[in-house]
Amino acid sequence: MIAIQNRLWTVEEYHRMIDVGILTPDDKVELLDGRIIQMSPQTPPHAATTQRIDRYLQNIVRDRAEIRVQLPITLSTSEPEPDIAVVRIDPAAYGDHHPTSSEILLLIEVSYSTFDIDFNEKALIYARAGIGDYWILNILECQVYILRHPTESGYQDIIVRSPDAAITPLAFPEIAIPFSELFLP
């Protein structure tokens, strides 16, 4: 019997595949723990919720952070494209690199059909990268999962809230965000 193993890719190899045209924007993929994964197509509720969150956060963190929408972040073994990444302001506007874990203030995934991946797979990747504040908006269940205190084995604190609650991002203790502003009416 022949044992079959998956070939895992490094972030550097992934970048080379993009640079030489093996992977193109039409491929709609992301690197998760060394695996190149096809991204799910966006449904209208997913796209509209992502846009709503972007508009809201742009207004409340203006001049204190940058909001990146569905753009790559670079971690040690992954290059995911979270729906929303609130990152430190970079003087070079991230023209020479994607944000890394030390530059990430908050990640938000909007989950319509991808909750299992967002909660199990991506949460572990983000926790191992030391990202301290990760939220999942579960559109179907109208719940927000707040994951905090990352360790190598995952997040130690997982809080589930309904849209009538509010939360303060760790990076902005002076701001309380009502979840009703993030969900579609």
C-alpha positions as CSV (number, residue, x, y, z in Angstrom):
1,M,0.0,0.0,0.0
2,I,1.3,3.5,-0.9
3,A,0.9,6.2,1.7
4,I,-0.3,9.5,0.1
5,Q,0.7,12.8,1.7
6,N,-0.5,16.2,0.9
7,R,2.2,18.7,-0.2
8,L,2.1,21.7,2.1
9,W,3.3,25.1,0.7
10,T,5.2,27.8,2.4
11,V,4.1,31.4,2.3
12,E,7.2,32.1,0.1
13,E,6.3,29.4,-2.4
14,Y,2.7,30.6,-2.5
15,H,4.0,34.1,-3.3
16,R,6.2,32.7,-6.0
17,M,3.2,30.9,-7.6
18,I,1.4,34.3,-7.6
19,D,4.5,36.2,-9.0
20,V,4.9,33.8,-11.9
21,G,1.2,33.5,-12.8
22,I,0.5,30.0,-11.6
23,L,-2.1,31.5,-9.3
24,T,-4.1,34.5,-10.5
25,P,-6.8,36.6,-9.0
26,D,-9.3,34.5,-11.0
27,D,-8.3,31.5,-8.9
28,K,-9.9,33.0,-5.7
29,V,-7.8,31.0,-3.3
30,E,-6.1,31.5,0.1
31,L,-3.3,29.7,1.9
32,L,-4.4,28.0,5.1
33,D,-1.8,26.1,7.1
34,G,0.2,25.3,3.9
35,R,-2.9,24.2,1.9
36,I,-4.2,26.2,-1.0
37,I,-7.9,26.4,-0.5
38,Q,-10.6,27.6,-2.9
39,M,-12.6,30.4,-1.3
40,S,-16.4,30.2,-1.1
41,P,-18.4,32.5,-3.5
42,Q,-20.1,35.3,-1.7
43,T,-23.8,35.4,-1.2
44,P,-25.6,38.8,-1.2
45,P,-26.1,38.7,2.6
46,H,-22.4,38.0,3.1
47,A,-21.3,40.8,0.7
48,A,-23.8,43.3,2.1
49,T,-22.8,42.5,5.7
50,T,-19.1,42.9,4.9
51,Q,-19.8,46.2,3.2
52,R,-21.9,47.4,6.2
53,I,-19.1,46.5,8.7
54,D,-16.5,48.3,6.6
55,R,-18.6,51.5,6.4
56,Y,-19.3,51.5,10.1
57,L,-15.7,50.8,11.2
58,Q,-14.3,53.3,8.7
59,N,-16.3,56.0,10.6
60,I,-15.3,55.0,14.1
61,V,-11.6,54.2,13.8
62,R,-10.8,56.9,11.2
63,D,-7.2,58.1,11.5
64,R,-6.4,55.4,14.2
65,A,-6.4,52.3,12.0
66,E,-6.8,51.1,8.5
67,I,-9.7,48.8,7.5
68,R,-8.8,46.1,4.9
69,V,-11.7,44.3,3.2
70,Q,-11.1,40.8,1.9
71,L,-7.4,41.4,1.5
72,P,-4.5,39.1,2.4
73,I,-2.7,39.0,5.7
74,T,0.6,37.1,6.1
75,L,1.1,34.7,8.9
76,S,3.8,32.1,9.4
77,T,2.1,29.2,7.5
78,S,-1.0,31.0,6.0
79,E,-2.1,33.9,3.9
80,P,-5.8,34.1,4.5
81,E,-8.1,36.9,3.3
82,P,-10.4,37.7,6.2
83,D,-13.5,39.7,5.5
84,I,-12.4,42.6,7.7
85,A,-8.9,43.2,9.1
86,V,-8.4,46.3,11.3
87,V,-4.7,47.0,11.1
88,R,-2.2,49.5,12.3
89,I,-1.6,52.5,10.0
90,D,1.4,51.8,7.8
91,P,3.4,54.8,6.4
92,A,3.9,52.8,3.2
93,A,0.2,51.9,3.0
94,Y,1.2,48.2,3.0
95,G,2.7,48.6,-0.5
96,D,5.6,46.4,0.4
97,H,4.0,43.7,2.4
98,H,0.6,42.4,3.7
99,P,-0.2,43.0,7.4
100,T,1.4,40.5,9.7
101,S,0.1,39.4,13.1
102,S,1.9,42.2,15.0
103,E,0.0,44.8,12.8
104,I,-3.4,43.3,13.2
105,L,-5.7,44.8,15.8
106,L,-9.0,42.9,15.0
107,L,-10.1,40.3,12.5
108,I,-13.7,39.8,11.5
109,E,-15.1,36.9,9.4
110,V,-18.6,37.1,8.1
111,S,-20.0,33.6,8.1
112,Y,-22.9,32.7,5.9
113,S,-21.9,29.2,4.7
114,T,-18.4,29.0,6.2
115,F,-18.9,28.9,10.0
116,D,-17.2,25.6,10.4
117,I,-14.0,26.8,8.6
118,D,-14.1,30.2,10.3
119,F,-14.7,28.8,13.8
120,N,-12.5,25.7,13.7
121,E,-9.8,26.1,11.1
122,K,-9.3,29.8,10.8
123,A,-9.7,30.4,14.6
124,L,-6.8,28.0,15.3
125,I,-4.6,29.6,12.6
126,Y,-5.3,33.1,14.0
127,A,-4.8,32.0,17.6
128,R,-1.4,30.4,16.8
129,A,-0.4,33.7,15.1
130,G,-1.2,35.5,18.4
131,I,-4.1,37.6,17.0
132,G,-5.8,38.7,20.2
133,D,-9.2,39.8,19.0
134,Y,-11.1,37.7,16.4
135,W,-14.9,38.0,15.8
136,I,-17.2,35.8,13.7
137,L,-20.5,37.2,12.6
138,N,-22.8,34.1,12.1
139,I,-25.4,35.6,9.8
140,L,-27.7,32.5,9.8
141,E,-27.8,32.3,13.6
142,C,-27.7,36.1,14.2
143,Q,-24.9,35.6,16.7
144,V,-21.4,37.1,17.2
145,Y,-18.6,34.9,18.4
146,I,-15.8,36.9,20.1
147,L,-12.6,34.9,20.4
148,R,-9.8,36.2,22.7
149,H,-6.7,35.1,24.6
150,P,-4.9,33.1,21.9
151,T,-2.7,30.1,22.6
152,E,-1.0,27.5,20.4
153,S,-4.0,25.2,21.0
154,G,-6.7,27.9,20.2
155,Y,-8.5,30.7,21.8
156,Q,-9.1,30.5,25.6
157,D,-12.1,32.8,25.7
158,I,-15.1,32.3,23.4
159,I,-18.1,34.6,24.0
160,V,-21.3,34.3,22.0
161,R,-23.6,37.4,21.8
162,S,-26.8,38.3,20.0
163,P,-27.1,41.4,17.8
164,D,-28.6,43.4,20.6
165,A,-25.3,43.3,22.6
166,A,-22.3,45.5,22.2
167,I,-18.6,44.9,22.6
168,T,-15.4,46.9,23.0
169,P,-12.5,45.9,20.7
170,L,-9.4,45.3,22.7
171,A,-7.4,47.8,20.6
172,F,-10.0,50.6,21.2
173,P,-11.2,50.4,24.8
174,E,-13.0,53.7,24.4
175,I,-15.3,52.4,21.7
176,A,-18.4,50.2,22.3
177,I,-19.7,48.7,19.1
178,P,-23.3,47.7,19.1
179,F,-23.6,44.5,17.0
180,S,-26.8,45.8,15.5
181,E,-24.7,48.2,13.5
182,L,-22.8,45.3,11.9
183,F,-25.8,43.1,11.0
184,L,-28.2,43.9,8.1
185,P,-31.5,45.4,9.2
